[in-house]
């Protein structure tokens, strides 16, 4: 269950269009780059508790989403590709380790201000909306303030 939650968080941060930090907020390319915390999680249509992820740090770079397991302190990476030509944005997530290593998950992403919503399918096609259905996971991420880091 933790792996799926981490994968979802990582999925939130993937793109087909390369994004550079200096492009952030210029409007010419989408940017998810930054540090986030998970504020909401849903799987198979049911809300999940945040007990296992509430203190997790998630960082999105131009190519990957990285989160740190609070128990081991070990980083986990998920590479992503984002297609911002679609509404909502389409995303492909590819874990680099664990039980889902090498698999590609299809999803959607939406960013509004400091909030990012991401939903992805653990099997098959990307979700069509931001509500988790069968074998789907949705996360709401909030960009961390400097005081949160």
NORGIZI-V18400 format. One record per residue. SS is DSSP state (H for helix, E for strand, C for the rest). PHI is phi as a letter, one per 20 degrees, with the letter a starting at -180 (none if undefined). D_FIRST is the distance of its C-alpha to the first C-alpha in Angstrom with 2 decimals. Layout:
# NORGIZI-V18400
[[SS | PHI | D_FIRST] [SS | PHI | D_FIRST]]
This chain:
# NORGIZI-V18400
[[C | none | 0.00] [H | f | 3.81] [H | f | 5.41] [H | f | 5.19] [H | f | 6.30] [H | f | 8.66] [H | f | 9.79] [H | f | 10.66] [H | f | 12.52] [H | f | 14.20] [H | g | 15.08] [C | g | 16.89] [C | c | 19.24] [C | c | 20.74] [C | b | 24.34] [C | e | 27.11] [C | e | 29.67] [C | f | 29.81] [C | c | 29.74] [C | d | 31.66] [H | g | 31.50] [H | f | 35.16] [H | e | 34.51] [C | g | 32.36] [C | m | 33.84] [C | e | 36.84] [C | n | 35.91] [C | e | 36.60] [C | b | 33.01] [C | f | 29.68] [C | b | 27.91] [C | d | 24.42] [C | g | 25.34] [E | q | 24.58] [E | d | 22.22] [E | c | 19.71] [E | c | 17.50] [E | e | 14.83] [E | d | 16.64] [E | b | 14.77] [E | b | 11.54] [E | c | 11.57] [E | c | 9.72] [C | l | 12.01] [C | n | 14.66] [E | d | 13.19] [E | f | 12.93] [C | d | 9.91] [C | f | 10.95] [C | e | 11.53] [C | g | 11.89] [C | e | 9.42] [C | c | 10.82] [C | f | 14.31] [C | d | 16.16] [C | f | 14.55] [E | d | 17.31] [E | c | 17.01] [E | c | 20.14] [E | d | 21.27] [C | d | 24.21] [C | f | 26.33] [C | c | 24.32] [E | b | 20.83] [E | d | 18.05] [E | c | 17.27] [E | c | 15.01] [E | d | 15.46] [C | f | 13.04] [C | f | 14.82] [C | f | 14.80] [C | e | 16.22] [C | m | 17.78] [C | e | 17.13] [E | f | 17.01] [E | c | 14.83] [E | d | 16.65] [E | c | 16.22] [E | f | 19.63] [E | c | 20.55] [E | c | 23.59] [E | d | 24.73] [E | d | 27.41] [C | e | 28.94] [C | f | 31.76] [C | d | 29.73] [C | c | 28.93] [C | f | 26.10] [E | g | 25.46] [E | e | 23.78] [E | c | 21.22] [E | d | 20.02] [E | d | 17.12] [E | c | 17.20] [E | f | 14.86] [C | d | 17.16] [C | b | 15.07] [C | n | 12.15] [C | f | 11.24] [C | d | 12.18] [C | g | 15.28] [C | n | 18.22] [C | f | 16.76] [E | d | 17.82] [E | d | 16.07] [E | e | 18.54] [E | b | 18.33] [E | c | 20.55] [E | c | 21.21] [E | b | 23.60] [E | c | 25.04] [E | c | 27.33] [C | m | 28.74] [C | e | 26.11] [E | d | 23.30] [E | c | 21.15] [E | d | 19.24] [E | c | 17.13] [E | c | 15.74] [E | b | 14.80] [E | d | 14.47] [C | e | 12.16] [C | b | 15.39] [C | n | 18.91] [C | f | 20.69] [C | f | 19.70] [C | f | 19.36] [C | d | 22.81] [C | b | 21.97] [C | e | 19.68] [C | c | 18.09] [C | f | 14.93] [C | d | 16.09] [C | g | 14.87] [C | l | 12.25] [E | c | 12.51] [E | c | 10.91] [E | c | 13.35] [E | c | 13.67] [E | d | 16.83] [E | d | 17.85] [E | c | 21.00] [E | f | 23.22] [C | e | 23.82] [C | e | 27.38] [C | g | 29.13] [C | f | 29.01] [C | f | 25.15] [C | f | 24.92]]
